[in-house]
Amino acid sequence: MHVQLTITGGIAPPLTGESASINTADLPQEEAREVQSLVARALQEEPPPLDPRARDAYAYELRIDTGDQVHSIQAFDGGIPPAIGELIQCVRRLAR
């Protein structure tokens, strides 16, 4: 499973953007299971739409390629459901 995270937005988008990706095949078994569990939970959550008043909010896009399907999840600051937030932090941590 390949997970790509793209972060855009903020006050200075060209300077604050970020991209990270992980492939569970390259991770130790325990971390790969953690990612797979978070992905399963995140795909069950429905993030709320962007609040139009949040002009400088960060946007988070997760592209998840399971090998069989490709999923896309978008979330915005101020409305990130718990499992999606955990997956974002996990991808950032493991991609370093």
C-alpha positions in Angstrom: 0.0 0.0 0.0 1.3 3.4 -1.0 0.1 6.5 0.9 0.9 10.0 -0.4 0.3 13.1 1.7 0.2 16.6 0.2 -0.3 19.7 2.4 -1.1 23.0 0.9 -2.4 26.4 2.1 -1.5 28.5 5.1 -0.4 32.1 5.0 2.4 31.6 2.5 1.4 28.5 0.4 4.6 28.2 -1.7 6.7 28.2 1.5 4.4 26.1 3.8 3.5 23.3 1.4 4.7 19.8 2.2 4.7 16.4 0.6 5.4 13.0 2.1 4.9 9.4 1.0 5.3 5.9 2.5 5.0 2.4 1.1 4.0 -0.3 3.6 6.2 -2.8 1.7 9.2 -0.7 2.8 8.2 -0.5 6.5 8.8 -2.9 9.4 5.8 -5.2 9.8 4.5 -3.4 13.0 4.5 0.0 11.3 2.9 -1.4 8.1 0.1 -2.8 10.2 -0.3 0.5 12.0 -0.6 2.3 8.6 -3.1 -0.3 7.3 -5.3 0.0 10.4 -5.2 3.9 10.2 -6.1 3.8 6.5 -9.1 1.5 7.2 -10.3 3.8 9.9 -9.7 7.0 7.9 -11.7 5.7 4.9 -14.7 5.3 7.2 -14.6 9.0 8.3 -16.2 11.8 6.4 -14.4 15.1 6.8 -16.6 18.2 6.9 -16.3 20.7 4.0 -14.0 23.7 4.3 -15.4 26.6 6.2 -15.3 29.6 3.8 -14.1 31.8 6.6 -10.9 29.7 7.0 -9.0 31.4 4.1 -5.6 30.4 5.4 -6.4 26.9 6.5 -4.1 24.1 5.5 -5.6 21.5 3.2 -4.5 17.9 3.5 -4.8 15.4 0.7 -4.2 11.7 1.2 -3.9 9.5 -1.9 -4.0 5.9 -0.9 -3.1 3.2 -3.5 -4.0 -0.3 -2.1 -2.9 -2.0 -5.3 -6.6 -2.8 -6.1 -8.0 0.7 -5.6 -7.0 4.3 -5.3 -8.7 6.4 -2.7 -8.5 10.1 -2.0 -9.2 11.8 1.3 -9.3 15.6 1.7 -9.5 17.4 5.0 -8.9 21.0 6.2 -7.7 22.6 9.4 -10.5 22.9 11.9 -12.3 19.9 10.7 -10.0 16.9 10.6 -11.6 13.8 12.0 -9.6 11.7 14.5 -8.4 8.8 12.3 -7.6 11.1 9.4 -5.5 13.3 11.7 -3.7 10.2 13.1 -3.0 9.0 9.6 -1.6 12.4 8.6 0.7 12.4 11.6 1.7 8.8 11.0 2.7 9.5 7.3 4.7 12.6 8.3 6.5 10.7 11.0 7.3 7.6 8.9 8.3 9.5 5.8 11.2 11.2 7.6 
